Amino acid sequence: MMSENETLNQTSVNESLTRNKKVKNEEDALLKKINQERIRDSIQKLNDDNPDQNREHFEDELLGKIMLNMMNDEGTSLKKEQNQSEMLMITSAVPLTDEEKERIVRKFLDITKKSLRRITTVVDPSLITGVRIQSESYYYEVTGKKTLKELRRHLDRNWHY
């Protein structure tokens, strides 16, 4: 029979796992939403650039154009596209809202022109304030922890106490 502490620990572990699954599902949903919007925008761009007078085979032609556009934009093979996609980790001092996460991800995509295969969010109170955004090829940090480290380094070099 489990003791009261063991039961409480097991309950805590189960709650933590449930929370982690919920966060992962939210991150996956955000990535899916952004990817769907990008595909919709690509379709609209192709449709606007090449109005088709003959609508009989429109879907087949549009699908072919999308595939060609994706291959031209992302490389010559799907393997190359997968190699170019990034995993993005957003670390913040406090939990971010869904809107804040979405704004960060969209800004990352706009700046890097990379696609994402995974988004992970982490809460790290030691940052004090701000966010750290990192992927396989990018790193950006605006946190209170970094600012304090830079201030300390500056004081150590320039002040004699």
N, C-alpha and C positions, 0 to 999 in steps of 0.2 A: 504494500500500500504506500502511495506517495505521501510525503510529508506536505505540510501547508506551504512551505517555501518552494518545494519542487513544483507543486501545483501552480503557484503564482508565477514562477519562472517560465513554466510551459505556456501559461496563458499569455505572458508578456511576449514570448517568442512568436506565438501564433498571431498576436495582434500586429507585431512588427512585420511578419511575412505578408499579412493581409494588406497593410499600408504600402509595402514595397510593390506588391502586385498592382495595386490601384495606381500608384505613381507611374509604373512602367506602362500600364494601359493608357494613361493620360498622355504620356510622352509619345507612344506609338500612334495614338489618335491625332496628335498635333502634327507629327511627321506625315501621316497619311493625308490629312487635310491640306497641308502645304503642297505636297506632291500632286494631289488632284487638281489644285488650283493652277499649278505650273503646267500640267497637261492641258487643262481647259484653256489656258492662255495661249499655249502653242497651237491648239486646234483653231482658236479664234484668229490668231495671227495668220495661219495658213489660209483660212477661209477668207479673211479680209484681203490678203495679198493676191489670191488667185480665185476670184469669183468664177464658179463653174456654171455655165449656161445649161449644160446638159446634166440634169439631176438624176438620171436613171441609174448611174453607177457611182454616185457621189460618195457613198460610204466607203467603198473599196478604194477609190482614188484618194480620199482623204486619209484613210489608214496608211496607204502607201506613202503619201506625202509626209505624214507624221513620222513614220519609221525612218524615212530618208533624212528628215530634219533632225531627228534625235541622233542618228549616226553621224551626221555632219557636225552637229553641235557638241556631242560628247565623245567623239572619236570614231574610229572605224570598226569597233567591235564592242559587244556588250561586256566582254571581259575588261576592256580598257575603261569602260564607264564605271564598272564596279571598283576598279583600282583607283579611280579618281574620286569616288565618293568618300566622304569623311564621317567619322564618328565625332560627335560634338558633346563635350561635357561642360555644363553650366554650373558653376559653384557659386553660391551666394551666402551671405551672412544670415539671412532670414529666408523663410519659404517664399517663393515667387508665385504670383497669381498666374493663371493660364494666359491672360493677356500680356503680362510681362514676358513670359517665356516665348510666346508667339512673336512679340516685337523683337526680341533678341535673335531668335532663329531667322526671322525674315531679314534682319539687318545683316547677319552673318552671310546668308545666301546672296544678298545683293552685293556685298563687298567682295566675297571670295569667288563668286560664280561657280561654286562647287555644289555638287548634290550631296545629300546626307543619307546615310544608311541607318543611323542610330542617333538618338538624343538621350542624354542622361543628365538628370539634375541632382545636385548634391547640396545639402545645407551644412555649412561649416561656420559655426559662430566665431571661430578664432579669426575670421576675416574682419571682424568688427563691423564693417559696413562695406557695401559695394558688391561687385561680381568679378569672377574670373571665368573667361571663356577660352576653352582650349579644344583643339582638334589635333589630328595627326600632323598638320603642317602650319597651324596658326596658334598663337598664344596672345591673349589680351587680358590685362588685369588692371582694374581700378578698384582697389580695396583700401580700407583703413590700415590694415596690417602692412601692406606694401608701402604706403605713405609714411607710416611710422618707422619702418626699416630704413627707408631712404633718408628721413630726417635724422635718425640715429647715425647713419653712415656719414652724413654731411657734418654733423656736430663732432663726431670722432676725428674727422680729418681737419676741421677748421677751428675748433675751439680747444683751448687748453684749460682744463678745470682742475 
